[in-house]
């Protein structure tokens, strides 16, 4: 057991705890239902050819297909080679050809400095039309204004690890799962009355919202809980994440979709912005100089108590190799019988306990800050995929401790009059590892103030400035920031979504 632990720690130090990357998944045949008025997109950037961006040419078709970039970048084969260059690390943005992303969204990305062979970040920006479901018999309903479909705007960042297959697949399919989950809600969301308690299986029969037939008049049970339309959309997004995770589990065998990804998604629907985050990517709103956090990181430190509680309730998941308790440092055998500081799943503070033999096991959560790991293997606790992930040199699975459910925060755009300088910033951890919220807000003010408010290219320029600021410049055998600190060596991807200004919501 101790040899496996030592191997795990050595692996953690040398490679960041990530298994080698696997090949990506092929496309699914199903096509998404897009709004006809949505900006047309070029086909997905073609896979890099042999010798384009690596020292040795790939030997198989799967290897050649392992590097692809978001469709809206419209990269040529030469552009793909530049995007895959770890030495030059050129910043990539959609071409300024007049065919812009919805809301004049800005986007920029850059590959890592050699951390992985390819850029494992992926991005998606779509306008998705949701049509209500047909009747049970399959016959179309009578057309009426209340039965018209809905349209939602969608942005997604997917930060892959241990390979880019999960991120690439999620970037193509997650918005389709959200669309499917919203199909039952089309009429409900357009009706100002409270949502029905049940949906009828008979066409044309309204759902029941009266619970009086369930309990007697003298019952002590409380009346029906209030459910808002907003909470229905949140539930649809949460279910979509779970279904996407299940699909990745199913596809990992047939299509070799290895690894996992953090997912940060924004959905704009009926005047509200829904920000769903599962992982360590983050989003903030910068509004009139004010910073409004729209997500938080999910790491072994921020979710320590959830992980420890699961290990306490299901000790079989620890395999007799790990302990759910946390100590300030690794317990040594010579300290048996002594009292040492510890904390468990119920504690935020620290207390002393007598060291027992079981406490010599490796801690479930080890390290701190960016070096914290679950089972000495992975540094994020929520995301999609990772179904094959196991403790190094062990058959112990880690997936039971990783949640696919996002935290969803809602921002009502109708409650505030926004100006063209108010933006929602989405970034993978490559941005936030070296850039604070205040520094991002300062960059927003500095860059946007140099452009006219009606200049749609201002948001792409802002995304590029944030990526360049986090990447740094090559100096002293590395990428350095102006203060000579190390820049981000990770993949960096940034969306800038304007919240105000002419044509933003068209």
C-alpha positions, 0 to 999 in steps of 0.5 A: 500500500505504501509503495502505491502511495509513494508512486502516486505522490511521485506521479503527482509531482512530475505530471500534475496528477493527470493520466496521459491524454487519450484520442478524441471521440468522433462526431455524433450524427444528430444535428442541432436545431438552430435558429435560422437567423443565427450566424452561419458557421464554417465547418469545424476546423480540419484536423491538423495534418501530419507534421503540423504542430508537433515534432513527430508526425501522428501515426494514426487517423485518431492521432491526426484528429486529436486536435481541433478548434472551435468551429467559429474560429474558421481556422485554415490548415495553416491557422491550425498549425499556428494554434498548435505551436507551443513555442509561439503561442499565437492568440486565436480569435474569430476572423473580422469578416463581418460575420460575428458571434451573437451579441458581438461576443468577443473570444480569444484563446491560446495554447499551453506552453507544453503542458499537454500536446494539444490545446485541451480547451474547447468552446461553443457559441450557439443560438438554439431554437427549442420547439415544444414536444408533439402530442403523445400520438405524434400529431402536431398540435394546433398552432397558437401563439402560446405554442410557439417555440423558444430561442436561447443563446448559449456560450460554453467553455470546456477545459479538458484534462487527461486528453481533449476528447471529453471537452470536444464532445461536450462542446458539441453536445451539451447544448443539445441536451439543454434543448431537449430538457427545455422542450417540455417547458416551452408552453410553461415558460411562456405562461405567466401562471405558476408551473403545473404540479404534474404534466398530463400524458393526455394531449390537450389536458392541462397538468394538475396544480391542485394538490387537494385530491392528495390530502384531506382538508384537515391534513397537517401537511403544508400546501404545495411548494412554490416553484418558479419558472426560473427554477425550471430552467435551472433544473433543465440545465442541471439535468442536461449536465447529468445526461452529458456525463452519462453519454460520456460514460457510454461513449468512452468504450466505443469511441475512446473518449478519455479524460474529463473536462470542467464545464462553464456554460451561459444560457440567456433565456427570456431576459435572464442569464444562467451561469452554470459551472462545474469545475475551476473555470470562472465567470464574473460580471463587470458592471459600471466598475463593480465586480459581481462573481457569477461562479466559484471554483470547485476544488478539493479545498472548496469541497473538502467537507463534501468529499470527506462526508462521502468517504465517511458514509461509504468507506468502501470507496476509500479502499482501505488505502485512504482516510477521510480525515484531514491532518495538517501534514502526513501522519508518521508511524512514530506518532501513534498514540500521540495527539495531533490536530485534525478535522473531519467532514463536520468541522471547519476548525481544528481539534486534537485527536489520538493518532490510531493505526487507520490515521496512517493511511493517505489522506483523501484530500492532500495538498493545498491551493492549486496543488490540492488533489483528490486521492493524490490524482486530480485537482478539480471535484466537479466536471464531466467525464473522468469515468476511467480515472483511477488512483495511480498504480491502483484500481481504485476509481475516483469518479464517485467523488467527482460530481457532474452537477453544476452550480447555477447562478442567475442574473436578471438583465431586465433589472438593470439598465446596462451600458456597452461597457458592462460585460460578462467575462468567462475564462478557464483557469488559465486566466484566473491562475495569474489574474485577479478579478480586480485586474480583469476589471481594470483591463475591461475599463482600459481596453473598452475606453479606447473603442467607440461604444458601437464598435463591435470589435471592442469585445474581441480586442478585450478578450485578446488583451486578457489572454495576452495579459495572462500568457505574458511574453517569452523571457528568461526561459519561460513566459513572464508577466510585466512584474516578472512573475511566471505567466500562465503556462496553461491553455487560456480561453476567454469569452466576453459577452456584452450585457448592454449596447445597441443590438445586444439582444437581437 
